């Protein structure tokens, strides 16, 4: 059947008896394709009948269909004519793993960050009302997303209006782990109905979210009401695939591409070290925003179950809660993806830094992350965070420096600290020749004219470039700043003696270390350049290919130095 579906109109044309067969075919397709390319499997297996029902009742793209979060949109992509694109899912130049307006008129926003769809829905409904457009808005919202504060701010506005926004609540009881907090408990015991009605929304449910006819009937009823309404569907994450349904960790939330290399990662190194620190420091506690497993806190939680707090998909709350813990004498470690810390910048600035509180932020997936695309590249933190007064920002180059810098971070008692590292396999340790103040000298030769400042894991490419440049009779030293904010005055002094200083960074060029160092060296003979990522949103591709495309590999660094020195 899938081969004949090129638009939602084809879904609406199917007979009622054909829908169960379609659902089965969709699941088979998902299991086959996503295992091959990698991607979000469990959430989509659980949203099959919901998505069929939406496209049977609503007329996309005239009616707008939103997803929260966007990783549950694969079935929507299939039903809007993109089955043939799944071989390129999350591949360079291929289909995004999230809704993408560049792909289809049926996608409106790339809402890969959670708890946003209801605010989009509220705004769209207001725009349609003012424009006298006969268009509906339906948002498929996972219950995990409803742990985020923006959802409740949006529901407060939606429920206070008469605009016909349909909220399809996909209640599977999980984000990665079981959904945290009191709202999840109210869904479980059936007391949430009154909460929605108190906010001004009609309530329909509970509906068996895997009975396509029940879902369709509930959505027709919701549409007929002509007012804000919640359709509460109970679903099972990973439905129809035993390996996913029995996966207690995360119901195969995301799977890697078949044949993908394994091995230890930066997350594994953090996981080991934070457990060791926790054994020595009973004041160290950890917080996660619904990502206990992905950020590597599972072993810590197993060892110290009363010292880990999953606050749900609520990064702002996590940071200010951590501030309260620090005020109470603890040292909180907030482990979060680098891209998601941007959601809590105000809290870090005003609730933590203003009070000089000792909170450590561990930023997983910093820099280029790869196939999840623009919304997940952690390429902003190292450019933005240096403006925070009193904040110290570390970028380890290898497993040993990660352990050392993490320990140094949790020893700080007069302000926030940040340790950032990539989504990548661990390489070998990169030894230092000597230490100067806070930075490490990795390579030093007599009468060097060029200094490469390697930030974090780019130490390896910088050292390889230095060796290649030696074959061109260009003498190059390499240093690792370790702490990239605030700017080390000893590093400034050390850098002033070189003809060319090139800071090589896996972050955006604006506000990067090289830019700040260049300002500090104004008026000196040194020419300082920033070699980093451009200040724009980068598409999905592998980490290695993106770095290479922007010259952040040994060959690219070598070419950049030669060009700047005028060597052909």
N, C-alpha and C positions, 0 to 999 in steps of 0.2 A: 504493500500500500504506500509506503514512504516514497517510492520512486514516482508516484503519481501526484504527490503533494507539492505544489509550487507556491501556494499561498493559503492563508486561512480560509478562503472561500472553498477550497478543496476539502478542508476539514469539516466545514459546515454542511457540505454536500454528502457526507458519509451517512449511511443509515445507522440507526441506533445500535443494531446488532454488530456492526463492524468496529465499534469503538474499542471494545476489549481486545480484539485482535490487533488493532493499531497500537494500543498501549504495550502489548507484549512485543511487537516488532520494534517499537522505540527503545524498549529496555535492552533488547538484544543488540541493537545498533550501538547504543551508548557503551555497553560493556566492551564490545569489540573495538570501537574507535578510540575511546578514552584510554583504554589500556595500552593502545599502540602509541598514542601521541603524548599521553600524560594529561592531567587536568582534573577537574572537580567531578567525581563520579557519584558519590553517595547522595549529595544534595539533589542532583538531577534525577536519579532513580526515584527519589521520594516525591518529585513534583510532576510526574508524568500526567496523571489524570487531572490535576489542578490546571495544568497548562492547556490540555485538550479542552477542558470545560470553558476556560476563559475565551479561547478562540472560537468556540461554538456559540457563545452568547454575545461577545463583543466584536466589533468590526474594526480590527486593527488594519491600517494605521490611523483611520479616522478617530477611533477610540484609542486612547494611549494606554499601553500596557507597560508597567514599571516593575522592576524586581529589586528586592532588598533581602540579601545582597545579590549582586548581579551574577554571582557564580552559579545560580540556579536557573540560568536562562538558556541552557543548551537545548531543551525540548522546544522552547519558543523559537530558537534559531531553525530547528528542523521543520517546524510547522509553518515557517515563513520563507521556505524555499532554499534553505542553505545546507541541506544534507550533503550535497556534493563537495562542500567546503571543509568537511570535518577531517579529511586527510591532512589538512594544513592547520588544524587547531593549534594555536599557541606557537606556530612556527613562523620564522621570518617571512614577512609579507603575506602571511595567511590570516585565518580567522582568529579574532580575539576570543579569549576565554570569558569575556564579559560582554554585555550589550555594547554596541558600537554604532553610533549614528553614521559613521563613514561606511559601514557595511550595508545598512538597510534602513528604509523608511520606517520599518517596524520597531526600530530601536531609537530611543530619544536621548538617553544619558548613559555614560559609562559609570554607573554607580557601583563601583567595586568596593568602596568604603561603606560600611554598614550604617543603618539607621537614618538614611537620607531620603528614601523613596517617598515617604509620606509628606515631607516638606516640598519635594518636587510636585507631588500630587496636589497639594493645597494650592501651590502657585499656579499650576496649569489650570485647575478648576476655576480659579479667580480670573485668569486670562480668558478662558472660554466663555465665562459668564459676561464679562465686559465686552467681549467681541460678539456676543449673541450667537456663538457657535454651538450647534447641536452635537457636542462631542462629550464622551464620558471618559473618566479616568479610573483605571483599576490598578491597584498595587498589590502584588504578591509579596507578602512580608513574612519572613521567617520569624518564629517566636524569639529566636536568639537576638534578632535585630531590636526587638522591643525591650531589651535590657539597656539600650542606649537612650540617653535623655532627649535627643532630637525627635525621636518618635513621639514622645509624650507632649513635647511642645507643639508638634504638628497635629496630633490628635485633639489637643485642646482647641486649636483653631478650626479644624475640620468639623468637629462635633458641635462647635458653636455657630455653624453656618447651615444653610439649607442646600449646599452644593452637593450633587450626587456622586461623591467619591466612594468607590467600593474598595474596602480593605479586605483582601483575601488572606486571612491569617493561616499560614502554613505551620501548624503546631506539631513539630516532631520531637519536642522536648530536648533538642540539642542545638548547640552551635558546633564547636569541636567536641567538647565534653557536654554532659548534661547541662541544660540552661540554668544559670545561676540566679538566685534571688527569689524574693517574695512573689513577684508576678508569675514566675514559672510555677511556683507552688499553687497559686490560685487557679492557673489553667488546669493543673493536675486534679485539684479537688472540685473543680466546676464552679468556683465562686467568682470567676472573672467576668461573667455575663453582666452582673450589676455594675461593674466598673465602667465598661464601655457605655452602657446606657446612661450612667451618671454624667458622662462626658458629652452626651447628646447624640450618640450614634445608635442606630438600630442594631440589633444583634440577631444573627441567624446561626444556629448551631446547637450542639456539635454535629458536624457532618463527617461521614467517612470519606476522607480525602482520597481514597483509592477506589471508590465507587464512582466511576465517571458520570453515571446517570444522576446520582445524588448530588454531585458537585454541580452539574449543569442545572439541575432543578433549583438548587439554592441560589445560583447566580442569576437565573431568570427572576426569581423572587426579589433578589437584591436590586436588580435593575429596575424592576417595576415600582419599587418604593419611591424612587426619585429623590432620595435624601442620603445623607451619609450613613453607611452601614458597614458592619463587620460581619464577614462570613467566616466562621471558625471551623477549620478543617483539621481533623486529626490524621497525621500521616506517620510513616515510618521511614526514617532516613536509610537509604540503601535498599529500599523495597524491591523485592523480586530477584535479588542476587544474594544467595546464602552467604557468600564470602564477606559481603558488606554488612548484611544484617547481623552477623555474629562477630563482627569486628568491634570489640568493646572500646578500643582506643578512640576511634572517631568515625566508625561506620564507613570506612574508605572515603573520607571527606575529599581527599585529593590523592591521586595515584601518580607515580612517576611513569615516564615513557618506558616501554618494554626495552630491555637491554641497557637502560641507563646505568652509569657507573655508580657503585656504592662507595664505601669507605667512610672514614670519620670526617665530620664537618666542623665548622666553627661553632655551631650550636652545641655539638657534643662536647667540645672543649670547655665551653662555658658551663654546661651542665655538670661536668665533673668537678670543676673548680668551685662552683657555688655550693655544692654539697660539702666539699672540704672546708670551705669558709664557715658554712652553717654549723658544722661540728665543733668548730673552735669558738664561734661567736653566737651565743644564744640570743643576742639582741638583733641579729640579722633576720629579717623577714622578707618574703617575696610576694609581689603582686603581679597578676596577669589579667589581661582584658579578654577573657574567653579563649586563651591560646596556651593553655598549660603544656600541651604536647609540642606544638610547633616551636615554641621559644625555649624548650629544653628544661622545663621546670618539673617534669614528671618525677625524676629521681629525688629531687629535693622534697616534693610533696609526699613521696612514699617514706622518706626518712624522717621528715619533720611535718606531719600532717596538720598540726595546729599553727604552723608558721607560714602557710601559703594561703593567699586570698584571691579567689577568682571573682572579679567584680562584674563579669559580663562584658558586653561590647560597649564599654563606658570608660574610654581613656581619660576624659576630663575628671570624672569621679575618682579614677584610680590615682591620679597624680595628687589631688587634694586630700584624698584619704591617706596617701603616703605621707603627705605633709603633717597630717594629724598624728600619725604614728611616730614621726620624727620628733614632734613636740612632746610626745609621751615617752621619749627615751629610747626608741627603737632606731635601727638603721634599715630603712626599707630599700629593697632593690626592685625597681619596676622594670620588668622585662617585656618589651613590646617591639613590633616591627618598626623600623626607622620611619617608614612612610606614615605610620599611624600616630607617631608622637606629635606630628604637626597639628593634630586635632586638639591637643592639650597644651599648646604653646602658652596660652594665657595663664593657665594654672601653674605651669612650670615657672613662668616669669613672676607672677604676682603672689602665688600661694606658697611657692617653695623658695625661689631665689630672694625675693624681697625680705623674707624672714631668715635668710641664711641657714636654711635647714639642710641637714645631711641626708639627702636622698640620692641614691645611685640609679641612673637610668642605663639599662643595657639594651642597645639598639641592634637587634638582629636584622638581617637583610638590608644592611646599610650599603649605599652605593648602587651600582647596577645589579638588578636581581635576575633579569632574564625574561622568561616567557609570560609572566603576568602583566607586563606592559607598563604604560606610563603611570598609572595610579599606584603601582607597587615598587617602582624604582625608588630606593631610599637615598636620593641624590640631593636632598635639600637640607638635611639636618646640619651637616658640617658647615654650610654656608650661613644658616640662620642662627644657630645656637650661640656662636661667639658674641652676639650682641647682648646676651644675658649677663648682667653684672655678677661677678663672683663664680660663674660656672666654669668648671674644668672639663675639657673634652679630650678623650684619649682615643687613639687609633692604633691598635696592636698590629704588628706585622706578621706574627706567627703564633703557634700554640703557647710557647713559653711566655711571650710578652703579653698575651691575653691573660694568662693566669696572674702575671706580675701586676699588670695595670689594673685588673679587677681588684686585687688585694689593696693596691694603693688607693683606689677609688673608695672602697668601703672604710678606709682609715681616715678619710677626710671628715672633719666634724663641723666645718663652718660654712657649708654651702653645697650646692648640688654638683654631682659628678656624672659624666656620661662616658660609656665605653661603647664604641661602634665597631661592627665587623660584618663581613659580607655573607651572602648565601652562596657558599662554595665549599668544595672539598679542602681539607687542610693540607697544606704543603709542609715541607720540612722546616725546622727552626733555622733562622737566619742569624748567625752569631754576630755580635758587635766586636769591633777591634778595641774600642774604648768608650767610656762614658764621659760626657761633658754636661754638667748641670743636669737638666732633665732629658737631654737627647742623647742618642747613640750614634757613634761614628761607625759606619758599616764598611767603608772603603776610604783609604787615605793614601795618596801617592805624593811624591815630592813635586813641588811647583805646579800643583793642579790649577787650572784656569777656569774650570767649570765645576759647579756644585749642583748635584741632583738631590733635592729634598724629597724623599720617598715617603708618602703618607700611607700608613697601614700596609695592606698586603701587596701594594705596588713596589715594595722593596725588591722583590725578585726581578721583575722586569727592569728596574732601574740599575741593578747590579749587572744584569746581562747587557744592558745598553752601554754601561761604563766600559765593560770589556771590549765590546765591539768598537767603541769610540777610540780605545787605545790603539787599535789597528790603523786608525787614521791619524795617529800621533797627537791625539787630543787627550789631555790628562784630566781625569774626572774623579772627584770625591763624591761619596754618597753618605748622607746622614738620614736618620729616622728621628723625627721630632718627638715621637711617642705621645706627648701631650700637645695637641694642635691648637688649643685655646686654654688660657690666654697665651699670647705670643711670648715665647721665652726670650728675655733680653740677651741671654748668652748666645742663643741661636742667631739673633740679629747681629750681634758683634762678630760672631764666627763667619757669617755669610758675607760680611762687608768686604772681605779681601779678594773675592772672586770676580773674574771678568763677567761671567754669566751664572746666574742662579736660577734654576728651573725647579719650581715646586710641582710635583706630579701627584695628582689627586683624583680620587674616585668620587667627585662631588661636582656641583656646578661651579663655574669659574667665579661668578659673582659672590663676593664675601668669603672666598676660599682663603686658605693659608697664604698662598702666593700673593694674593691681592693685599692682604694685611702686612705681609713682610715687605712688599714693594713700597708701601706707604712709610713703613718704619725706616727704610733705607734711602728715602728721598734725600738727594744731596750728596750721596756717596757715588764712587765710580762704578759700583756694581749695577749690572743690568739684571733686573728681576722679572721673571715671567711666570705666569700661571699656566700650567698645562693640565687642563681639567675638562669636564664635560660642558657642553654648551648650555646656556640657560633656556632650555626649551624642553617640552615633553618628548621623551624618546619612545619609539614603538617597541613592541615585544620582539625579542630574539634571544639567543643564548648570551650569557654574560660575556663569554670569551669573544664572541663576534662583535658585540657592541663596543667592548673596550678596544678591540683591534680597529674597528671602523673609525674610532675617534683618536687613534694614535696612542692609546694608553697600553701599549705592549712594547717589548724591547725594540722591535724594528721601528715603531712609530716614534719612540723617545729618541732613538739614534738619529732618525731623519730630522726631527725637530731641532736637536742641538746643532747638527751640521748646517741646517738652513739658517738658524739664528747667528751662527758664527760666519756665515758666508762661504762655507766650504762646499764645493761641488763634487 
